[in-house]
Amino acid sequence: MSIDVVTRSDQRFEDLAHGRNPRFPETPSEAVSSIALCHNANDVVEAVERFVRSGLRPTIRSGGHCYEGFVYSNPGGAVIDLRMMTASSRLPDRSGFLIESGCQLGQIYKDLHEQANVTIPGGTCVSVGAGGHISGGGYGLLSRMYGLTCDWVSAVDIVTVNKMGKAMLRHVDSSHDADLFRACRGAGGGSFGIITGFYFDKLPTPPKEVMSGRISFDWSTMTEERFARILFLYCNYWQTRGIDADTWGLFTIFNLSHRTSGHLGMSVQFCDRNGTCDDTRVLEEFFSTFDECRPISHADGHSQSPVNDHLPASADSGQAVCMAQHAVTRRTWIDSTAGSAGGERRRKHKSAYMKQHFTPEQTRCIYKYLTSTFDKVDLSRATILLDSYGGAVNQPTLGRETAIVQRSSVLKLQFIATWTDPKEDAAQQKWLDSFYTDVYSSSDTGERHKGTPYPSDRYEGCYINYPDVDMLRYSYWPQLYYGTGGLYSDLQNVKRHYDPNNVFHHALSVRP
């Protein structure tokens, strides 16, 4: 075999045999036995066929950010590691662009900007690999303006295995294996084959500049009533004003962190639809939404003037009713993409798409969980991230062309527990599961679907790139990720046709 296969006897194995979540593999007995380091699509074909014929189950790594044990919890199996496949460039004939699955988002932004002044509307974590990100419908700072990266994909190279165990490289698009092509645009990785590269006939031009800022609310002076008001103002903006096209250059993430973190933080990025920050009225309007939550000092018995719109603020003597502050910085687009890759802590994630703001009952539940303790575990890193969504994403025709049918939501949520001590594994996961289940068990939820954001007039289910094996407790879990229409049945047909032996599978993969 010409490719580099790392086994347990190799000194490199321990460094390569895990992803970014040290929870997996949970025990040594669940670990893989081999890792194939592939440099091109032919290597992938060779590795897959060799492993399949040897009876080794192949799993796939592009960036290593999988939220569940779908890669390295593979007892005695083999990992196809794509991290050496890092091209992100204009095609030689200048007819479009190729991004290989192992390339990290941060490198993609840099390469495409320097080579052709184009970009992808990808994610905020620069170390995420393109393979998982794009195939699962990844989104990010520019998605409200330009849609999802998978919306721009014009063709895909994918390695599949026929019923005789023969691996082959396919080039699929809207005219060749169109059903598989659609599945590769949002259905998630690990179900049909191994995507080695994504092609784009065209890509959007990045903004010339962006303005980024932050709003902070201090937990020490927060009341339940003020928390409810802040959360309503945020969600209601995206449900109402945020659907207007002139706001599509505005993207925010509201970090509803646990009280022990010290504060609630909201990050904001903005550019006008012409790619400049010449007109900042939308940004100023968004900040003004929270004017009533500005700090009010009572140190000398008199109210103080509001904080300056462009400078950090602080409260006199630390006695503010609610500390709210925001600051704005103007940067070039490429500078704004150089974010942190994040640490490698133990994690559990859950997700939800929301069409409307939370009900008062849900808001009370969120406040309760964010202000209470649980089983003596450290919840200082626990949070719900409320990402603004919609805009250019919410085009119904794209739901029929891709495998992302959630095209009506205004918020995308990620419930996160993060910790370092393995002894807290069970308690942290129990806390997060209880939190999430209670939020989606409000009185307006149908009895059959309690505990989940089942598609309705309020919700659009869950996001497959934030996989959560807890959802398997519900018989309708496919509808949570793929909607209540015919998409999941279509994906099952794709599965049976292109992966007849179910070579590529994990806990939440598409069933044959």
C-alpha positions as CSV (number, residue, x, y, z in Angstrom):
1,M,0.0,0.0,0.0
2,S,1.5,3.3,-1.1
3,I,-0.3,5.5,1.4
4,D,0.9,6.1,4.9
5,V,-1.0,3.9,7.4
6,V,-0.4,4.6,11.1
7,T,-1.0,1.7,13.4
8,R,-0.9,1.3,17.2
9,S,2.8,0.3,17.1
10,D,3.6,3.7,15.4
11,Q,4.9,6.4,17.7
12,R,2.5,8.9,16.0
13,F,-0.6,6.9,16.8
14,E,-1.5,8.5,20.1
15,D,-1.3,11.9,18.6
16,L,-3.4,11.0,15.6
17,A,-6.0,8.7,17.2
18,H,-8.3,11.4,18.7
19,G,-10.1,14.5,17.6
20,R,-10.7,17.8,19.4
21,N,-13.1,16.4,21.9
22,P,-11.1,14.3,24.4
23,R,-14.3,12.5,25.4
24,F,-13.7,10.2,22.5
25,P,-12.9,7.4,22.4
26,E,-14.4,6.9,25.8
27,T,-12.4,3.7,26.5
28,P,-9.3,2.1,24.9
29,S,-11.4,-0.7,23.6
30,E,-13.4,1.7,21.4
31,A,-10.3,3.0,19.7
32,V,-9.4,2.5,16.1
33,S,-6.6,0.3,15.0
34,S,-5.4,2.1,11.9
35,I,-5.2,5.6,10.4
36,A,-4.6,6.3,6.7
37,L,-3.0,9.6,6.0
38,C,-4.3,10.5,2.5
39,H,-2.8,13.1,0.2
40,N,-5.2,12.9,-2.7
41,A,-8.4,11.3,-3.9
42,N,-6.6,8.2,-5.3
43,D,-5.2,7.6,-1.8
44,V,-8.7,7.7,-0.4
45,V,-9.9,5.2,-3.0
46,E,-7.0,2.9,-2.2
47,A,-7.4,3.2,1.6
48,V,-11.1,2.6,1.6
49,E,-10.9,-0.5,-0.6
50,R,-8.1,-1.9,1.4
51,F,-9.9,-1.4,4.7
52,V,-13.2,-2.6,3.5
53,R,-11.7,-5.8,2.1
54,S,-9.9,-6.3,5.4
55,G,-13.2,-6.0,7.3
56,L,-12.2,-2.7,8.9
57,R,-15.0,-0.1,9.2
58,P,-13.8,3.2,7.8
59,T,-14.7,6.5,9.5
60,I,-13.6,10.0,8.2
61,R,-11.8,12.9,9.6
62,S,-11.3,16.3,7.9
63,G,-10.9,18.7,10.8
64,G,-11.6,16.6,13.9
65,H,-14.4,18.7,15.3
66,C,-17.2,16.1,15.3
67,Y,-19.3,16.6,18.4
68,E,-20.0,12.9,18.9
69,G,-17.8,9.8,18.8
70,F,-18.5,9.2,15.1
71,V,-14.8,9.1,14.1
72,Y,-12.6,7.7,16.8
73,S,-15.1,5.6,18.7
74,N,-14.7,2.8,16.1
75,P,-13.5,-0.4,17.9
76,G,-10.6,-1.8,15.8
77,G,-11.7,0.2,12.8
78,A,-9.8,2.6,10.5
79,V,-9.8,6.4,10.1
80,I,-9.5,7.9,6.7
81,D,-7.6,11.1,7.6
82,L,-8.0,13.9,5.0
83,R,-6.0,16.6,6.7
84,M,-3.2,16.4,4.1
85,M,-5.7,17.3,1.4
86,T,-5.6,21.1,1.8
87,A,-6.0,22.7,-1.6
88,S,-8.2,25.8,-1.8
89,S,-7.6,27.5,-5.1
90,R,-8.8,28.6,-8.5
91,L,-9.0,25.8,-11.0
92,P,-6.2,25.9,-13.6
93,D,-8.6,26.9,-16.4
94,R,-10.0,29.6,-14.2
95,S,-13.5,28.2,-14.6
96,G,-14.1,28.0,-10.9
97,F,-12.6,26.9,-7.6
98,L,-11.7,23.7,-5.7
99,I,-11.7,23.2,-2.0
100,E,-10.4,19.9,-0.7
101,S,-12.0,18.4,2.3
102,G,-9.0,18.6,4.6
103,C,-8.5,22.3,4.3
104,Q,-9.3,24.4,7.4
105,L,-11.6,27.3,7.1
106,G,-9.0,29.9,8.2
107,Q,-6.7,28.8,5.3
108,I,-9.6,28.8,2.8
109,Y,-10.5,32.4,3.7
110,K,-6.8,33.5,3.2
111,D,-6.2,31.5,0.0
112,L,-9.3,32.5,-1.8
113,H,-9.0,36.2,-0.8
114,E,-5.4,36.4,-2.0
115,Q,-5.9,34.4,-5.2
116,A,-9.2,35.8,-6.5
117,N,-10.8,38.2,-3.9
118,V,-13.6,35.7,-3.2
119,T,-14.7,33.9,-0.1
120,I,-17.1,31.3,1.3
121,P,-19.8,32.2,3.8
122,G,-18.3,29.7,6.3
123,G,-17.9,29.4,10.0
124,T,-16.3,31.3,12.8
125,C,-13.9,28.6,14.0
126,V,-10.9,28.7,11.7
127,S,-9.7,25.2,12.5
128,V,-12.8,23.4,11.2
129,G,-12.2,21.2,8.2
130,A,-14.1,21.9,4.9
131,G,-15.3,18.3,4.6
132,G,-17.6,18.2,7.5
133,H,-18.5,21.9,7.5
134,I,-19.7,22.1,3.9
135,S,-21.4,18.7,3.7
136,G,-23.4,19.4,6.8
137,G,-24.7,22.8,5.8
138,G,-22.1,24.9,7.7
139,Y,-22.9,28.6,8.2
140,G,-21.2,31.7,9.6
141,L,-20.6,35.4,9.7
142,L,-21.6,36.0,6.0
143,S,-24.4,33.5,5.7
144,R,-27.2,36.0,6.2
145,M,-25.7,38.0,3.3
146,Y,-24.7,35.1,1.0
147,G,-26.4,32.0,2.2
148,L,-24.7,28.7,3.2
149,T,-21.5,27.5,1.6
150,C,-23.3,24.3,0.4
151,D,-25.7,26.6,-1.6
152,W,-22.7,27.6,-3.8
153,V,-21.3,24.1,-4.4
154,S,-21.5,23.2,-8.1
155,A,-19.9,19.7,-8.0
156,V,-18.4,17.2,-5.6
157,D,-15.8,14.5,-5.8
158,I,-16.8,11.6,-3.6
159,V,-15.5,8.1,-3.1
160,T,-18.3,5.4,-2.8
161,V,-18.2,1.6,-2.4
162,N,-20.4,-0.7,-4.5
163,K,-21.9,-4.0,-3.2
164,M,-18.9,-5.9,-4.4
165,G,-16.6,-3.8,-2.1
166,K,-15.1,-1.9,-5.0
167,A,-14.3,1.8,-4.2
168,M,-14.6,4.4,-6.9
169,L,-14.2,8.1,-7.3
170,R,-17.3,9.9,-8.6
171,H,-17.6,13.5,-9.9
172,V,-21.3,14.4,-9.2
173,D,-23.3,17.5,-10.0
174,S,-26.8,18.5,-10.9
175,S,-26.6,16.5,-14.2
176,H,-24.6,13.4,-12.9
177,D,-25.8,11.4,-9.9
178,A,-27.9,14.5,-9.0
179,D,-29.5,12.7,-6.0
180,L,-26.1,12.0,-4.5
181,F,-25.1,15.6,-5.3
182,R,-28.0,17.0,-3.4
183,A,-27.2,14.7,-0.4
184,C,-23.6,16.0,-0.3
185,R,-25.0,19.5,0.1
186,G,-26.2,19.4,3.7
187,A,-27.1,15.9,4.8
188,G,-23.9,15.6,6.8
189,G,-20.8,13.4,6.6
190,G,-20.4,9.7,7.1
191,S,-23.5,8.4,5.4
192,F,-22.8,7.9,1.7
193,G,-19.1,8.0,1.0
194,I,-16.0,10.2,1.5
195,I,-16.1,13.6,-0.1
196,T,-12.6,14.6,-1.2
197,G,-13.3,17.9,-2.9
198,F,-15.9,20.6,-3.5
199,Y,-16.2,22.6,-6.7
200,F,-17.6,26.1,-7.1
201,D,-18.4,27.8,-10.4
202,K,-18.4,31.1,-8.6
203,L,-18.1,32.5,-5.1
204,P,-19.1,35.8,-3.5
205,T,-16.8,38.8,-3.1
206,P,-15.8,39.4,0.5
207,P,-16.6,42.7,2.2
208,K,-14.0,45.4,1.9
209,E,-14.3,46.0,5.6
210,V,-16.5,45.1,8.5
211,M,-17.3,46.6,11.9
212,S,-17.2,44.2,14.8
213,G,-18.4,45.0,18.3
214,R,-19.6,43.6,21.6
215,I,-22.4,44.1,24.1
216,S,-21.9,42.9,27.7
217,F,-24.4,42.5,30.5
218,D,-23.2,41.9,34.0
219,W,-24.7,38.9,35.8
220,S,-24.1,40.4,39.3
221,T,-26.9,42.9,38.9
222,M,-29.2,40.9,36.6
223,T,-32.8,40.3,37.6
224,E,-35.1,37.7,36.1
225,E,-37.2,40.5,34.7
226,R,-34.3,42.3,33.0
227,F,-33.0,39.0,31.7
228,A,-36.3,38.3,30.1
229,R,-36.5,41.8,28.6
230,I,-33.0,41.5,27.1
231,L,-33.7,38.1,25.6
232,F,-37.0,39.3,24.2
233,L,-35.4,42.3,22.6
234,Y,-32.7,40.3,21.0
235,C,-34.9,37.5,19.6
236,N,-37.7,39.9,18.5
237,Y,-35.2,42.0,16.5
238,W,-34.4,38.9,14.3
239,Q,-38.0,37.9,14.1
240,T,-39.1,41.3,12.9
241,R,-36.5,43.8,11.7
242,G,-33.9,41.1,10.9
243,I,-35.9,39.7,8.0
244,D,-35.4,42.9,6.0
245,A,-32.8,42.7,3.3
246,D,-30.9,45.8,4.4
247,T,-30.0,44.0,7.7
248,W,-28.5,40.9,6.0
249,G,-25.0,42.2,6.5
250,L,-25.5,42.1,10.3
251,F,-24.6,38.9,12.2
252,T,-24.6,38.4,15.9
253,I,-24.0,35.7,18.5
254,F,-25.6,36.1,21.9
255,N,-23.7,34.0,24.5
256,L,-26.2,33.2,27.3
257,S,-23.5,31.9,29.6
258,H,-24.1,30.6,33.1
259,R,-24.2,33.1,35.9
260,T,-20.9,31.8,37.3
261,S,-19.2,33.1,34.1
262,G,-19.8,36.7,35.3
263,H,-21.5,38.2,32.3
264,L,-23.7,37.7,29.2
265,G,-21.9,38.6,26.0
266,M,-23.1,39.5,22.5
267,S,-20.7,39.7,19.6
268,V,-21.7,41.7,16.5
269,Q,-20.3,42.0,13.0
270,F,-21.7,44.3,10.3
271,C,-21.1,45.5,6.8
272,D,-23.5,47.2,4.4
273,R,-24.7,45.1,1.4
274,N,-22.2,47.0,-0.8
275,G,-19.3,45.5,1.3
276,T,-18.4,48.7,3.1
277,C,-19.2,50.3,6.4
278,D,-20.0,53.7,4.9
279,D,-23.6,53.5,6.2
280,T,-23.8,52.2,9.7
281,R,-27.5,53.0,10.4
282,V,-28.4,49.4,10.7
283,L,-25.7,48.7,13.2
284,E,-26.6,51.8,15.2
285,E,-30.2,50.8,15.1
286,F,-29.4,47.3,16.4
287,F,-27.4,48.7,19.3
288,S,-30.2,51.2,20.1
289,T,-32.5,48.2,20.6
290,F,-30.9,47.7,24.0
291,D,-30.9,51.4,25.1
292,E,-33.3,50.6,27.9
293,C,-30.7,48.2,29.2
294,R,-27.9,50.7,29.5
295,P,-26.1,51.1,32.9
296,I,-27.8,53.5,35.3
297,S,-25.6,54.5,38.2
298,H,-27.1,55.2,41.6
299,A,-23.8,56.0,43.3
300,D,-24.7,59.7,43.9
301,G,-28.5,59.5,43.6
302,H,-28.5,60.7,40.0
303,S,-28.8,59.0,36.6
304,Q,-25.7,59.1,34.4
305,S,-25.7,59.6,30.7
306,P,-25.7,56.6,28.4
307,V,-22.5,54.9,27.4
308,N,-20.7,56.2,24.3
309,D,-21.7,54.2,21.2
310,H,-18.1,53.5,20.2
311,L,-16.2,53.2,23.5
312,P,-16.2,50.6,26.3
313,A,-18.4,51.6,29.2
314,S,-18.2,51.0,32.9
315,A,-20.6,51.6,35.8
316,D,-19.7,53.9,38.7
317,S,-18.9,52.1,42.0
318,G,-20.1,48.8,40.5
319,Q,-23.7,49.6,41.5
320,A,-25.3,49.5,38.1
321,V,-28.8,48.0,37.9
322,C,-27.5,46.2,34.8
323,M,-24.1,46.7,33.3
324,A,-24.5,46.9,29.5
325,Q,-21.6,48.0,27.4
326,H,-20.6,47.8,23.8
327,A,-17.6,48.7,21.7
328,V,-17.1,48.7,17.9
329,T,-13.9,48.1,15.9
330,R,-13.5,48.6,12.1
331,R,-11.4,45.9,10.4
332,T,-10.8,44.4,7.0
333,W,-12.7,41.3,6.2
334,I,-9.6,39.0,6.1
335,D,-8.5,40.3,9.5
336,S,-11.9,39.5,11.0
337,T,-11.6,35.8,9.9
338,A,-8.5,35.2,12.0
339,G,-10.4,34.0,15.0
340,S,-9.4,31.6,17.7
341,A,-9.5,27.9,17.1
342,G,-10.7,27.2,20.6
343,G,-9.5,24.8,23.2
344,E,-9.7,21.0,23.3
345,R,-12.0,20.6,26.3
346,R,-14.6,17.9,27.0
347,R,-17.9,18.9,25.4
348,K,-21.5,18.0,24.8
349,H,-23.7,19.9,22.3
350,K,-27.4,20.2,21.4
351,S,-29.1,22.4,18.8
352,A,-32.3,24.0,17.6
353,Y,-33.6,26.1,14.8
354,M,-36.2,28.7,15.9
355,K,-38.7,30.6,13.8
356,Q,-39.9,32.8,16.8
357,H,-38.6,34.1,20.1
358,F,-38.9,32.1,23.3
359,T,-42.2,32.0,25.2
360,P,-42.3,33.6,28.7
361,E,-42.4,30.0,30.1
362,Q,-39.2,29.1,28.2
363,T,-37.5,32.3,29.2
364,R,-38.2,31.5,32.9
365,C,-36.8,28.0,32.4
366,I,-33.6,29.3,30.7
367,Y,-33.1,31.8,33.6
368,K,-33.6,29.1,36.2
369,Y,-30.9,26.8,34.6
370,L,-28.4,29.6,34.0
371,T,-28.6,30.8,37.6
372,S,-28.7,27.5,39.6
373,T,-26.1,25.0,40.5
374,F,-26.0,21.3,39.8
375,D,-24.3,18.5,41.5
376,K,-21.3,20.6,42.4
377,V,-20.0,20.7,38.8
378,D,-18.4,23.8,37.3
379,L,-20.9,25.4,34.9
380,S,-18.9,28.5,34.2
381,R,-18.4,27.5,30.6
382,A,-21.9,26.3,30.0
383,T,-23.9,28.4,27.6
384,I,-26.6,28.7,24.9
385,L,-25.3,30.5,21.8
386,L,-28.1,32.3,19.9
387,D,-26.8,32.9,16.4
388,S,-28.7,35.3,14.1
389,Y,-29.9,33.3,11.1
390,G,-32.1,33.7,8.0
391,G,-31.5,36.4,5.4
392,A,-30.2,34.9,2.2
393,V,-30.3,31.4,3.8
394,N,-34.1,31.5,3.8
395,Q,-34.7,31.0,0.2
396,P,-37.2,28.1,-0.2
397,T,-35.8,27.0,-3.6
398,L,-32.5,26.3,-2.0
399,G,-34.2,23.8,0.4
400,R,-35.2,21.8,-2.7
401,E,-31.7,22.0,-4.3
402,T,-29.8,21.1,-1.2
403,A,-30.3,18.8,1.8
404,I,-30.8,21.7,4.2
405,V,-34.6,22.2,4.4
406,Q,-34.5,24.6,7.4
407,R,-35.1,27.8,5.4
408,S,-37.5,29.7,7.7
409,S,-35.6,30.2,10.9
410,V,-34.4,33.5,12.3
411,L,-32.3,32.0,15.1
412,K,-29.9,29.0,15.3
413,L,-29.1,27.7,18.8
414,Q,-26.3,25.7,20.3
415,F,-26.6,24.4,23.8
416,I,-23.1,23.7,25.1
417,A,-21.6,22.1,28.2
418,T,-17.8,22.4,28.4
419,W,-15.6,21.0,31.2
420,T,-12.1,19.6,31.8
421,D,-12.5,16.9,34.5
422,P,-13.5,13.5,33.2
423,K,-15.2,12.8,36.5
424,E,-17.8,15.4,35.6
425,D,-18.8,13.7,32.3
426,A,-22.0,12.2,33.5
427,A,-23.1,15.2,35.6
428,Q,-22.4,17.8,32.9
429,Q,-24.3,15.8,30.3
430,K,-27.2,15.2,32.6
431,W,-27.4,19.0,33.3
432,L,-27.4,19.9,29.7
433,D,-29.9,17.2,28.7
434,S,-32.3,18.3,31.5
435,F,-31.9,22.0,30.5
436,Y,-32.6,21.3,26.8
437,T,-35.5,18.9,27.5
438,D,-37.2,21.3,29.9
439,V,-36.9,24.3,27.5
440,Y,-38.6,22.3,24.8
441,S,-41.2,20.8,27.1
442,S,-43.2,24.0,27.5
443,S,-47.0,23.9,27.5
444,D,-47.3,24.9,23.8
445,T,-45.4,21.8,22.8
446,G,-47.4,18.8,21.6
447,E,-47.3,15.9,24.0
448,R,-45.7,13.5,21.5
449,H,-42.8,15.9,20.7
450,K,-42.1,17.2,24.2
451,G,-38.4,17.7,24.8
452,T,-37.6,18.6,21.2
453,P,-37.8,21.5,18.8
454,Y,-40.0,19.4,16.5
455,P,-40.8,21.2,13.2
456,S,-43.8,23.5,13.8
457,D,-44.8,27.1,13.6
458,R,-42.1,27.8,16.2
459,Y,-39.3,25.4,15.4
460,E,-37.4,23.8,12.5
461,G,-35.8,20.9,14.3
462,C,-32.1,20.4,14.9
463,Y,-28.8,20.9,13.0
464,I,-27.0,17.8,11.7
465,N,-23.6,19.4,12.1
466,Y,-24.3,19.7,15.8
467,P,-25.1,16.0,16.2
468,D,-26.6,14.8,19.5
469,V,-27.1,11.1,20.1
470,D,-29.6,11.8,22.8
471,M,-32.1,12.5,20.0
472,L,-32.1,8.8,19.2
473,R,-34.5,8.3,22.1
474,Y,-37.2,9.7,19.9
475,S,-38.5,7.5,17.1
476,Y,-38.9,10.6,14.9
477,W,-35.3,11.7,15.2
478,P,-34.8,11.8,11.4
479,Q,-37.5,14.5,11.1
480,L,-35.7,16.6,13.7
481,Y,-32.7,16.8,11.4
482,Y,-34.3,16.5,7.9
483,G,-37.8,17.9,8.3
484,T,-41.2,16.4,7.9
485,G,-41.3,16.4,4.1
486,G,-39.9,13.7,1.9
487,L,-36.2,14.5,2.2
488,Y,-35.3,11.7,4.6
489,S,-36.9,9.1,2.4
490,D,-35.0,10.5,-0.5
491,L,-31.8,10.3,1.4
492,Q,-32.5,6.7,2.3
493,N,-32.9,5.9,-1.4
494,V,-29.5,7.6,-2.0
495,K,-28.0,5.5,0.7
496,R,-29.3,2.2,-0.6
497,H,-28.1,3.0,-4.2
498,Y,-24.6,4.4,-3.5
499,D,-23.7,2.6,-0.2
500,P,-25.6,-0.7,-0.5
501,N,-23.5,-2.5,2.1
502,N,-23.8,0.4,4.7
503,V,-20.0,0.8,4.7
504,F,-20.3,4.4,5.9
505,H,-22.4,4.7,9.1
506,H,-22.5,6.1,12.6
507,A,-25.2,6.6,15.2
508,L,-27.0,9.4,13.4
509,S,-26.2,8.4,9.8
510,V,-28.9,8.0,7.2
511,R,-30.4,4.5,7.6
512,P,-30.6,2.2,4.5
